[in-house]
Amino acid sequence: MKPVIGVYGYVMQQFEETILSYQEIADGADMSRRTVEKIARKEIGDPGVSHCDKLAAFFRSQKREAA
């Protein structure tokens, strides 16, 4: 059984695994590059739910497209 991780944990895991640039992620998630960069580098310790949700949706869509 896979351990359950929250949305933030999922997003941070995807940042570690992705080969996409911050700009590509930002464009796909409809966010600014700087916000994406700050979240990925953990400069924002507690990002808002809306940002995490946008990023999670983007990463999930990338996985579906790759499948």
C-alpha positions as CSV (number, residue, x, y, z in Angstrom):
1,M,0.0,0.0,0.0
2,K,1.4,3.4,-1.0
3,P,1.7,6.0,1.8
4,V,-0.8,8.8,1.7
5,I,0.7,12.3,1.1
6,G,-1.0,15.6,1.0
7,V,-1.3,17.9,-1.9
8,Y,1.8,19.9,-0.8
9,G,3.8,16.7,-0.4
10,Y,2.7,15.5,-3.9
11,V,3.7,18.9,-5.5
12,M,7.1,18.9,-3.8
13,Q,7.7,15.3,-4.9
14,Q,6.8,16.3,-8.5
15,F,9.2,19.2,-8.4
16,E,12.0,16.7,-7.5
17,E,11.0,14.4,-10.4
18,T,10.2,16.8,-13.2
19,I,12.5,17.8,-16.0
20,L,10.3,20.8,-16.9
21,S,11.5,24.3,-16.3
22,Y,9.9,26.6,-13.8
23,Q,8.6,28.7,-16.7
24,E,7.0,25.6,-18.4
25,I,5.3,24.6,-15.1
26,A,4.2,28.2,-14.5
27,D,2.7,28.5,-18.0
28,G,0.9,25.1,-17.5
29,A,-0.4,26.0,-14.1
30,D,-1.4,29.6,-14.9
31,M,0.9,31.0,-12.3
32,S,3.9,33.3,-12.3
33,R,7.3,31.8,-12.7
34,R,8.6,33.5,-9.6
35,T,5.8,32.0,-7.5
36,V,6.5,28.5,-8.8
37,E,10.2,29.0,-8.2
38,K,9.7,30.2,-4.6
39,I,7.5,27.2,-3.8
40,A,9.9,24.7,-5.5
41,R,12.8,26.2,-3.5
42,K,10.8,26.2,-0.3
43,E,11.2,30.0,0.0
44,I,7.5,30.0,0.8
45,G,7.1,27.7,3.8
46,D,3.4,27.5,3.6
47,P,2.1,28.1,0.1
48,G,-1.6,28.8,-0.3
49,V,-4.0,26.0,-1.1
50,S,-5.0,27.5,-4.4
51,H,-1.3,27.5,-5.6
52,C,-0.8,23.9,-4.5
53,D,-4.1,22.8,-6.1
54,K,-3.1,24.5,-9.4
55,L,0.4,22.8,-9.4
56,A,-1.1,19.4,-8.4
57,A,-3.6,19.6,-11.3
58,F,-0.8,20.6,-13.7
59,F,1.4,17.7,-12.6
60,R,-1.5,15.2,-12.8
61,S,-2.3,16.4,-16.3
62,Q,1.3,15.9,-17.3
63,K,1.2,12.3,-16.1
64,R,-2.0,11.6,-18.0
65,E,-0.5,13.0,-21.2
66,A,2.6,10.9,-20.8
67,A,0.6,7.7,-20.3
